[in-house]
Amino acid sequence: MLRPYALRLSQTFYLCTGFGAAFGVFTGQLLYASGVYAYSALVARATHSAVPTPKTLLMGLEIAALLSAAAFAAGFAWQPVVHMLVGASADAHHAAAGTS
């Protein structure tokens, strides 16, 4: 029997889950890369060494794009699996084990 909270949801919900995960990962990685770049620039000026180039920041942007693409794929694929397990009358422990 299908539980009330196991309603079938549309692809829009799955896309929103994927985009939410991708946005969070992209934003976090971009903030991290910006912080590392700023810290490296401050240390370089204080120690009179070479200042990092913007290429370092662009590499952080590329890494953020790759990680967010992976997070989108994982977030998009995860939600239908949860609904399938819950729809198959799996309890919370089995659903958690099936998506881990």
N, C-alpha and C positions, 0 to 999 in steps of 0.2 A: 504494500500500500504506500502511496506517495504521501510523504509528510507535507504539512502546509507550507513549511519554509523551503521546500524543495521544488518551488515553482520553476517551470522551464523559462529560461530567460533568453533574450534575443542575442544576436551577434553584436548588437550595439553595446550591450553590457560587457561582453567579453573584450571588445575593442577598448572600452573605457578602462577596464581593469589593466589591460596591456599598456595603454597610453599613460595611465597613472603611475605604473611602475617605471616606465621609461622616463617620464618627466622627473620623478624623484631621483632616479639614478643619475640622469644627465645633470640636473641642478647640483646635486651633491658633489659629483666628480668635477664639475666646472668650478665650483667654489673651492674645492680642495686644490685644483691645479692653479687657480688664481692666487690662493694663499701661498703655495709653494713658490710661485714665481715672485710674488711680492717679498717674501722672506729672503729668497735668494738674492734679490736686488738689494735689499737692505744690508745683508751680510757682505755682499760684494763691495758696496760703497764704504762700509765701515772698515773693511780689511784692505781696501784699495786694490781689489782684484777685478777680474773681468766681469762685467755686468751681464747677466743672462740675456740672450736674444729673445725676441718675440717668437722665434721658432719653438722655444721650450713651451710657451703658452699654446701655440698651435698644436703641438703634440698632445698636450693635455686635452685639447678640444677633440682631437681625433679619438683619443682613448675614451672620452666621455660619450662620443657618438657610438662607438663599438659596444661599450657596456650597456648603453641605453637600448640599443637594438636587441641585445641578448635579453635584457629585462622585459622588453615588450613581448618577445617571443615566449618567454617563460610565463609572464602574467596572462597572456592571451590563452595559452594552452592549459594553464593551471585551473582556471575557473570552470571550464566544461568538465574536467575530470572530477572536480569536487561535486558538481551537480549530478554527474553520472553515479558516483559512489553513494551520495545521499539518496538519490532516486532508487537505488538498488537496496534500500533499507539498511544501509550500513550505519552503525552507530558512530559516534564522534571519534572513537579511538581507531576504528578501521579506516575512516575517511582521512584522518591525519596520517596514518601509516601509508595509505595509498598515494598521498600527495607529497610525501617526504622524500 
